[in-house]
Amino acid sequence: MLKMLSRVGFIRTMAVRSQSTASFIANMPPCDFVPEKYTGPSHDAMKQLRQNHLSSGQLTYYKDPISLCQGHMQYLYDLEGNRYLDMFAGIATVIAGHCHPKIQEATLSQMSKMWHSTNIYYHPSIHEYAEKLTSTLPDPLKVCYFVNSGSEANDLALLMARLYTGCMDTFVMRGAYHGASPITMGLTSLSTWFFNYPSASSIHKIRNADPYKGPYGGKACRDSVVQADRSCDCQPGQCMASEQYLEEVTDALTYCAPKDKIGAFFAESIQGVNGTMQFPKGFIKGAVEQVRARGGVAILDEVQTGFGRTGEHFWGFQGHDVIPDMVVMAKGIANGYPMGAVVTTKEIASVLSRALHFNTFGGNPVACTVASSVIDVIKEDKLQENAQQLGSYFLLELAKLRDEFEIVGDVRGKGFMIGVELVADKESKVTLPADQVGAIFEDMKEMRVLNGKGGVFGNVMRFKPPMCVTKADVDYTVAAFRQALTNHRERQAK
């Protein structure tokens, strides 16, 4: 009898929640787009096909993953035509919006002429795009090598750096993500992405410069409209935390590399997979100076931060007041079409002429056409300006949730590169348990908002939307997040 009453109570609770969720979804910003009727395999059929024919190692989100079949700008649609607000952009990739009409038109036009031609022949789009891409970068970054992904690009950058310097020793930051290929796994420094495989030969990890959870941090460390909730005695223009973390760089270079030279230093302008971790102001510049003093090359990974996502600048490294020796890019470069690139100096690029090096698909006509139209759309639709203005508003609205909820420990980021760290309580900063983070994440999905998770413990909510989102989209996202946090508080009170 008690079990029956308990079951009835559960059903009533779920019915109320379902009604409440439906009422909430009704407030989603309107959209006139009507998706095509889907006629393919069912959700359950795809589940079975996946179990039979796809690797079980492929990560999926949610207890019951969503099956998506169509996209339009900042929205995605499932098999039943339900609309979701995409606040993760295919992991910071669909930078201009799903199926953007100008990009789609350019793509179809090129596909009607020539899909593929390897670089043993000339074709117009690779040359035109190389000129357009390098026009966004400062001198002497003027030579491109096109590949198909960020992992490939970082792999190539490491090869070129080691050939150029003649030194294998490479330094990266803890918390970094630079890919998951057999080589780039060594550059990555998040245990969740490691296999028991020898990939980190002569790669050294530097203690991360985290102003929120690290040993040093203050009230004005970040280049952001929102700061970590920590105190410090820094004077205007000073960041003691940055200076202290730079001592960690000095220590690593002193003890982990040959006395006369190092090979390379890799860093993301903002760590993406590690929960949008921002370095203190002046840290990247100081680290690059130390690396160059030892004969190494500085490689900035712009896979997530490039193409205007941080708002103030087209490239994230510009916010650190440095010009790297090599820039690695992918994801937003072609709005979801597989493409990556390394851009460097003529001198460094020349090392690849020592032997044959070839990439069958890198820089193919369709990829370069797509990527070229992406740059046009970023400028014409003022997406970078939107990232700066609306991204700052988004951050400030999320900061209000930090003040409202004990479990919101930190809000950080720049432009549309945003992370919200969930903790057990603000004082201890202990990671919120995974099951509680998961429940909040599921609630966001139920309210039709798709966002990501990050950090080594998966407790950072990541918001990296298509840069075409509107204020109404941001307001809806913040309202959904507030509701999800409220649901969590009510669950914990029972």
C-alpha angles and dihedrals in degrees: 000000000000090000090051092050090047090051092049090050091050092050091049091049091050091047091053091047091048090051091047092049092049090052090050094050089053087070094060110124110270123255127189095205115114115202121223117260109265117233104169132100117320125252091255092048090053090050090056093044090051092051091049103041113017129071115266086220092073109108120233130184127234133021089270106027118225119248108218126191109167141027136197120185107299094355135084128195130211127215092276092050095255111156123230128191106233108218094163102052095213088306098321091315112107091068099165099036136274114299093354103198097230093048091045092050092050091047095050091046092055092043090057089058109036131341101188142015122155119232093258081089130048119248125176102236098062092052095044092047095047089056092047094047096048090049086070092055130073124246132304092027097093109122122085135198114188124212136159107259146010092259090054091047094051090045090054093044091054091050092050093046093051093047092048098047097033088225129109099199109111129179128209136169122257108252091036124140115198101153144299104250117120090267102035090049083074091056091049115086106194115104093214089070098048129107123193091264133121102250107129103073109159091352114130126196120220121208108265120255097226113165092194107046102010124098092260128048142120148187098283106030099117135073089231143100087242124057135196114269094249134114129231142165097235118142120226110291093016129106114184091181090061090050091050094048090049087060086062089056091050090049093050093048091047098051105028107045140053113277096244106041150005130202110223149332120220124196139158114230085231118006105246110184089037091070101277093297112187122207120228116267111275095018099106092044092050092046092050090051091053093047094050091047086061094048097258130134124239117229119190117199108217096169092122103017100048133098097044099305093131090054105217094065137026089231125039093224090064087069088061093053094238137118108213125211091235134019123203119202140171137129103058092032090091103014093250101327107123107265142127137172146196116212118191145140125298090245095054093040091056092072090079089066089071090083139000114289121175140170115196098205102022111118095004117170097259095046093050092046091052092046092048092053090049091061089048092051093047088057100037095045092041090232094159090054089049090052091052099045102033093035091058090049090049092052093049092049091050089049087062088060089054088057091046103045128051093212094058099089103167141009116195145157145080131257110336093340101097138159132183115196117212117209138175089245137344097245099054096031087209111165114264107249114267095241091056093047088049093052091053090047091051091049090055090054091049088056087051098250116130116202135152139247128226147165126081089282096040093239099125119092108219123208114188105147132178103282091239094074117126135224089258089057091050092047091050091049093050091047091050091048091049089051092048090050090048090051088052092051091050092049092051092048093059 
